[in-house]
Amino acid sequence: MFTKQMQYDDTEILRIAKNIDSNNGSLFQRCVFFITSRIIHFGFQYPKLKLQIFKFIDVLPSLKTKNIYSYFKIYIFDEDTEIPIFLKSSIHFFINTLSLNFLISFMISKAVKVFAKLFILTNSAKNLQPIGASARPRTYDVLGEIAVSPKEAKEYLRQYTELIEILPEVPVNIDPKLRTNISIKCSGIETRLYPESEEMSILFLKEVLRPILHLAMQKGIGINLDMEQYDLKSIITQTAMNLFLEEEFKSYPHFGIVVQAYLKSSKDELISWKEYAKFRGVPVTIRLVKGAYLEYERIKAEERGWVSPVFDTKRETDINFEENVLYLLESTPYLRPAFGTHNLRSLSFILYHAKNKSILDFEIQMLYGMAGKYKAGLESMGIIIREYSPIGSLLPGMAYLIRRLLENTSNQGFLYQMSLGKNLESLIINPKKETVNGI
């Protein structure tokens, strides 16, 4: 009976996937989708070259324009890649002979900036344009990595404050799916976050977060605390649980946090948040993602001799993600589900089970500049898409861009699998099927 039910579920999920995929979107969206898939396919034909390009892009923001080609040569021409040696030598000889170094440097810088703008909404909150009635709702994110000095943390905090002040006030009774949100990177606004001194770290983080939460409440803006590397998970989680219960904040229903499905502890986290929300008496939004630091967490755990906190395979993560989806949907209205994914199987799985459980208050969230074709397909089905929209200059945004590039060119990633020409049915296979079939 269980197997028959699973087969029926998978048939319906495939039907939904075909429905999403059947809408090609605008000409621009189709072009971007095609170009992206070609770039990804190219990247996996030449993995050494792809790695060197990513390394070069990562250091590019720290270079002066006149020096860019010199470093390009070091990373791309002087390293062992799939480009034949004679071709690299010929290109370099041609550029040097015609004194094209500065021109090539300028062109490289310009090309990378144009590419970055596909994923970064704008370079400053001051440049935000008013959102039209038909535009997608947004979660804004101020780009930046871990702050390494109090001065840097204060600058990130200033940018968050400026963003909230610039954004228009949100109507009280607006549909939660349309409410403006802001995602907060806790390690960007507070440097004193130490896993070995968790209690003090929580006090420091609460102190710096309170003014942001207060200001956001005044404007009716939702606040989502981003989840980062595993070392900081407990600090961020406990800070959120403490803060959301404080007298000023305990009745505000537009706070949220991220749960990463690649963590083996994610199901327990969801259970804890459900019990917490019941006690609080006000819903908490959970943004469920698969996770963006997989290799980092594996390497760190291996270095320290710890058991890895993340699943070893993508298949295990996919199974856990779907189990978490079901638990989240079953936990409404205590937990408000928000699903961050571009994977067609995951999107279809969510829509199928939300419909089966008659749950309407859930969100599908996608990154700005990505999966435009699927956004169009979902919107044609009446699904509201929230765009996770980064704000920041190229320098602090470069690490974000590199993560997006790595995500898009993962050899297990959905877009890469599509670039190989695999049919839709093979891309929507239930990750549990191997276990059910005893393989």
N, C-alpha and C positions, 0 to 999 in steps of 0.2 A: 504493500500500500504506500509506504514511504517513497519507494523508487518511482512508482507511478505518479505520485504527487509531484516529485522533483522533476520528472519528465514534462509534466503539464506546465509547471512553473517555468522551466527553461524554454518551452515553446512560446509562452506568452512574453517572456523576457526578450527572446529573439524577435518577436513581432514588434515590440516597442523599439528595439534597437534599429530595426529596418525603417521604422517610422521616423525616428530621429535622423537617421542617415540619409533618408530619401530627399530631404530638403537641402538643396545645394547652397542656399544663401545667395547673397549678392555676388556680382561679378568680382568685386574686390575680395570678398571672403573666399571665393573659390580659387582665385589667383594666389592668395596668401597660403591657403591650405596646400595647393599644389607645390608652390615654391618651398614651403617648409618640409614637405615630405621628400622632395628632391634633395634638399640640403642634408636631411637626416640620412637618406640613403647614401649620398656621397660620403658623409662622415664615417659610415661604417664600412665603406669600401677602402677608406684610407684612415684607419684608427690612429696611427702615429702622427699623421698630419693634423688630425682633429685635436689631439691632445696638445700639440705645440701651439696651435692657433688659440686654444682656450687659455694656455699659460700666458701667451703674448697679450691677449685681451685683458687678462687679469692685471697686468702691470701697466697697461697703456695709459690709464689716467694719471700716473705719476710722471709721465714723460713730457718733455717739451716737444712741440710740434717738429722742430728742426731735427730732433734726435730719433724720431719714430722709426724711420727706415733702418737706421743702424741696429736698433733692437729687433726689428722685424727680421733682419738678416740673421741675427744671432739665434733667434727662436725657430725660424722657419727654414733658412738656408743652411745654417751651420750644424743643425741637429740632424740625426738620422730619421728621415721620413720616407714616405713612398715616392717622393719626387725624385726622378733620376738626377744624379750628380751633374751630368753634363747640362741638363736643363736649368738647374739652379745656378750653375756657373755662368751660363749664357745670359740669363735674365739679369744677374748681378752685373756682368760686364756691360751689357746694354745700358742699364740705368746709370752706372758710373761714367761711361763714355759720354753720354749725352747730358750729364750733370742733372739728372732727374730726381735726385735724392729728396729735395724739399717738396717737389710736386707729388711724388709718391707718398711721402709722409703725410702731406695734407689730405690726399685722397683716402688713405687708410683711416686717418682720424675721422674724416667726414663719414665714411662708410659705416664705421662702428657706431657712431652717434646716431645715424639714421636707423640702424638696426635696433639700437637700444630704445629708441622712441616707439618702436612697435610694442614694447613691454612696459615702458614707464610713461605714466599719464602726462606728467608735466614736471618741470624742474623746481617749481616752487608753488606753495599754496596761494601765493599772491596772483598767480597766473591761471587759477582755476576759473573756468567759464561756468556760468549758471547752467544747471541741468534742466533740460526741457521735460515736459510732462511725459513724453514717450521714451525718454532715456532710461537705461538700466540703472537700478539702484546701486550704490557703491559702498564698499568698505575701503576707506582710505588708509594707506600705510606709508609712514615716513621712512624712507629708505636709510639704511645704515646697519652696521654690524655692532658687535660688542664695543661699548665705549671704553677706551683705555685710560681716560683721565677725567677728573671731575669737570674740567672745562668742556670737554667733548660731550659729556652727559648733559650738562646744562644747555648746550646748543641744541641737542636733540629734544630736550624738554621744551625749549623755547619754540621749536618748530611745531611740536604737537599743540602747544597752547595757541600759537598763531593760527594753526589750521582750524581748531575749534572755534576761535573767535571770528574767522572769516566765513565759515560755513553758515548758511541760513538756519534759522530756528525751525525745528521739525514740528509739524502739527501734532497735537496730543493724541488724537484718535486715528492716526494714519495706520494703514495695514503694516504690521511689523516687517513684512517682506520688502516694503518700500522705504523703511526708515534708514536714514544715513547712519553709517557705523564708522568707527575708527579702530584700527588694530594697533595695539601698543606692544612694542618690543621692550620688555622690561630691562634687559641687559644693556639697552641703549641709553636709558635714562638714569641708571644707578650702577655705579662701579663696584659698590661694596656688597656683592652677592657671592658669599663663600659657602659651599656645601658643608664644610667642616664647622661653620658657625651659623647654622641655619636660623636660630632664634633671632640673632642680631640682624642677619640679612633681611628677615621678614620685617623687622621694625623699620629698617632703612627704606625698604621698598614701599611699605605702606605710607611712610611719610611723604615720599615723592609722588605717589600715585593719587593721594587724596585730592589735591587741587585739580588734577585732570578730571577725575570722576565728578567732582563738584561742578566744574565748568560745563562738562558734557551734559549733566543732568539739567542744568539751567537752559540748555539749548534743545533738550529732547533728543540728544544724539546717543546712539548705542556705543558701548565700549567693549571691545573684545581683547582679552589678554592673550597674546601669542605664546605658543609653547616652543621652546628652543631645544638646546641640547639636553640630554638626560640629566646631567649634573644639576641643572637648575629647575627640573620639573617639580620637585617637592617644595622648593622655595616659592615658586610662582603659584602653585596650587594652594598652598597654605595661606599665602598672602591674599589670594582671591577669596578664599573661604572666610578669612577673618574680616576683610574689608566689606564684603557684600552683606555681612551681618551687623555692621556698625549702624547706629541709630539713623544717621543721615542717609545711608544707602540701602537699608534692608528692604524698603518697599519699592525700589526702582526695578522694573522688570526688563531692562534692556542692557544687562551685563552678560558677558559670555566669556568662554575660555575654549582653548583648543585641546582636543584629545587626538593623539597620534596612534593610528591602528597598527603601525609596525612594532609598537611596544607590546611585549607580552603581558604587561600589566594593564592594558587599556580597558579590558572588560571590568576589572576591579575598580578602575577609576570611574567608569560610568555608573557602577553600582553605588559608589560613594557619593557621587554628585546627585544621584536621584534621591538618596536618603537625606542629603544636605538640603536639596530644594524642597523636599517635603517639610523638613523642620523650619526652613526659612519662610515657607508659605507663599513664595513668589518664584516663578519659573527662572531658570538659568539657561541661556543659549549655549549649546555645545556644538562647536565647529569640528566635525569629524574629518580628518585627513589621513592619508596613508603615512606621511612623514617625509621630510626632506633631508635628513642627516644620516641616512642608513649606513653608508660606508664609514663615516666619521665615528658613529657609535660602535661599530664593530672593531675598528682600529683601536679606539680608546680602551674598550673592554679588554682587548687582547694585550695591549701595553701594560695594563694594570693587573692582569691575571684574573679578571672578573668574568663571571658568566655574562654573555652578551644580553643586554636588555631588549634587543630587537630580534625579530624572527630571522632565520637564516635564509629563507627563500621568498621570492615574490609570491609564489603560490600560497604559502602559509599566511603572508600578509593579506592577500586577497580574501582568503577564507575568513580571517579574523575581521577584516573590514566589513564583510557582509554580515557576520554575526553581530558586530557592533551596530550596524545599521538597523537590524531587527530589534535589538535591545533598545536603541534610542527611540525608534518609532513606538515601541510598546511602553515607553516611559513618559509619553506625553500625558497630561499637560505639565508634569513637573519639570521635564527637560524639553527644551525647544530645539528640534534637530536642524542642523545646518550642515550640508554635505559639500565638502570641497573636493571635487574630482573632475577630470576630463576624460576618464575612461568610459567607453561606451557601454561595456558590460555593467560597470558600477552604476552608471546613470539609469540604465534600464531596470536594473535590480531594485533601485530605490523607488522609481516610479511605480513599478508593479506592486511592491509590497505596501507602499503608502496608499495606493488605491484600494488594495485588498482590505486594509485596516481602516479605511475611510478617514485618513488623516490628511488634512488640507494645510495645516500650519507647519510647513517645513520649507527649508530653503535649499536651492542648488546654487553653489558658488563656484565661479571660475575666475581664473586670472585674466587680467586685462591683457589683450593682445593675443590670447591663445584660444584655440578651438572655436573660432568664429563660426565654422560650419555647423557644429553641434549646438551652439547657442541659438542659431537661426532655426534649427530643427526643433529644439525644445520650445522656443517661443511660438512656433507655428502650432504647437500642441497646447498653448495657453499657459506654459510654465514661465514664471518670472525668474530671470537669471540675475543674481547679484555678482557684480564684478569687483574683484579684489584689485584695487587700483593704486599702484605705487607712485609716490611723489618724491622727487629728489634729483639732484644733479648726477651726472654720469659717474663722478668719482666715488661717492658712497654707494651708488647704485650698481656698481660694476659686479660686486660679489653676488648681488641678487640676479643680475643678468646671467652670470656664469651658471648659477644654480638652475635657471630656466633653460639654458642651453643644454646642460647635463641631463635635465629631466626630459627634454624633448629628444635627446639622442641616446637615451638608455636602451641597451640592446634587448631589454624586456619591456620597454615602453610601448604603449598602444600605437602611437604615431609611427614608430619604427616598424612595428609588425605590419601596419598598413602599407608602408612604403615598399615592403617586399612583395606586395600584390596579393596578400592572403585574403581569402574570401571572408565575408562578414561572419558566417557561421563558425569558422574556426577561431575568430577573435572573441566570440561571446561564450565560449565553453565554460561551463560551471567549474570553478576551481576544486570543488569537492568531488567531482566525478571519478577521479583516479582512486580516491579512497573508497567510494561506493562500489566501484567495479573490482575492488580488491587488488589493484595494481600498485 
